[in-house]
Amino acid sequence: MLVKIVTLFLVGMAAVALIGRLRWPLGGRKSQTKVPPPTICGHCGRFVLGKDGCDCRRKG
């Protein structure tokens, strides 16, 4: 009984892999957008989050 369950699981996983391979060349990855590189502060080297700028220049 256990061998039958494991065999059905492996056959199901192989079927899912084959469906994924058949579907991928049809344009599944062309619609992804490019992510711009992160903005880094020129003064302290930290990542700049948001549009307000870095906090290192506002301290003090």
C-alpha positions in Angstrom: 0.0 0.0 0.0 2.8 2.4 0.9 4.7 1.6 -2.3 1.6 2.4 -4.3 1.1 5.8 -2.6 4.8 6.7 -3.1 4.6 5.6 -6.8 1.5 7.7 -7.4 3.1 10.7 -5.8 6.2 10.4 -8.0 4.2 10.0 -11.1 2.1 13.1 -10.1 5.3 15.1 -9.6 6.7 14.0 -12.9 3.4 15.1 -14.6 3.5 18.5 -13.0 7.2 18.9 -14.1 6.3 18.0 -17.7 3.3 20.4 -17.8 5.6 23.2 -16.5 8.2 22.4 -19.1 5.7 22.5 -21.9 4.1 25.7 -20.7 7.3 27.7 -20.0 8.4 28.3 -23.7 5.0 29.8 -24.5 5.8 33.1 -22.8 5.5 32.5 -19.1 8.6 34.6 -18.3 8.4 37.5 -20.8 6.0 39.5 -18.7 8.3 40.0 -15.8 9.4 43.6 -15.1 13.0 44.6 -14.4 13.8 45.8 -10.9 16.0 48.9 -10.8 19.2 48.7 -8.6 18.9 50.0 -5.1 19.9 53.6 -4.3 22.9 54.0 -2.0 23.7 57.1 0.0 26.9 58.7 -1.3 27.8 60.0 2.2 27.4 57.0 4.5 26.9 54.1 2.1 23.5 52.9 3.4 20.5 52.0 1.3 18.1 54.9 0.7 14.5 54.0 1.4 11.8 56.1 0.0 12.1 59.5 -1.7 13.0 61.6 1.3 16.8 60.8 1.1 19.1 59.4 3.7 18.8 60.1 7.4 22.5 60.7 7.9 22.3 64.3 6.5 19.3 65.2 8.7 21.0 64.3 12.0 22.5 66.9 14.1 
